[in-house]
Amino acid sequence: MTTTAQRPVPESKRDASKRYTPDGFEVPAPSENDVLYEARDGIAWITLNRPLVLNAVDWSLTLHFGRAVERAATDGDVRVVIIRGAGRAFSAGGDLQSSPRPEGLEIPGMPEIMRRVWQMPKPVIAAVRGHAVGQGCEIAGMCDLTIAAEDAKFGEIQVRHGFGPPLLITPFTVGLKAAKELLLLGEIVEAPEALRMGLVNRVVPGDQLDDAAETMARRLASLPATAVALNKLLVNRVYELAAFDEALNYRDVPELVELSGRTRDDGVAADRLRTLSERGWEAFKEQRDQAFRE
């Protein structure tokens, strides 16, 4: 996986037109390298590759992730797909300080891309280390199988920002009470608790994560592909008959759309987003997470 050789830039030397992480690293401009794709021995490795911002999801990552998923889905030599994150996290969710999307550029939304993951006959494994929160938690949840490193942390933290979940997969992965605990409280759970809840299938030592994902992928690839595809789609059909499609498409329900549109007007959410724009990420995070330290 790609790592960065950058050094932090002293605050006195920073360019006001550029973005920097809280510890002073310059955030690279959007590029096709925001997602890496490699196929070997029947396995496609899709790597979210914005490690300086913990693989936060912006328009560029979404665009290139969608292309990688489509490439894996249509590659006749690929039998299994593994999705992972570069660096120390799977994904920190939506990038609240993302650069604007270029005008006129059409990009599918993350829900549409993950529906492609859901619908493709090939099994998809999420290999999660570090944080998988917000959209990161949901991307892992939409994969067929999830292997977590011991340091993995999961959470639906959008409620802390005043947002709803972009991908409503959690009620289908963990059940009623656990889904409400995750979505209403916005707390982060560690790997053993995520395993107990049903967010992940297996937990392994961090230095064994890629090997464990590859071992599972090779096992899947060794099985009759048609039977694997059938069993994946049969399981999916059970959830689709339980109104999975209608649940994910909650933006088609007028009262939910109206309520979703008012979340940014909530006093607490508006104050936090104002702090983000005026005082920066660290001040925003301190304000947002204060209740979780008590």
Secondary structure, 3 states (H helix, E strand, C coil): CCCCCCCCCCHHHCCCCCCECCCCCECCCCCHHHEEEEEECCEEEEEECCHHHCCCECHHHHHHHHHHHHHHHHCCCCCEEEEEECCCCCECCECCCCCCCCCCCCCCCHHHHHHHHHHCCCCEEEEECCEEECHHHHHHHHCCEEEEECCCEEECCHHHHCCCCCCCCHHHHHCHHHHHHHHHHCCEEEHHHHHHHCCCCEEECHHHHHHHHHHHHHHHHHCCHHHHHHHHHHHHHHHHHCCHHHHHCHHHCHHHHHHHHCHHHCHHHHHHHHHHHHHCHHHHHHHHCHHHHC
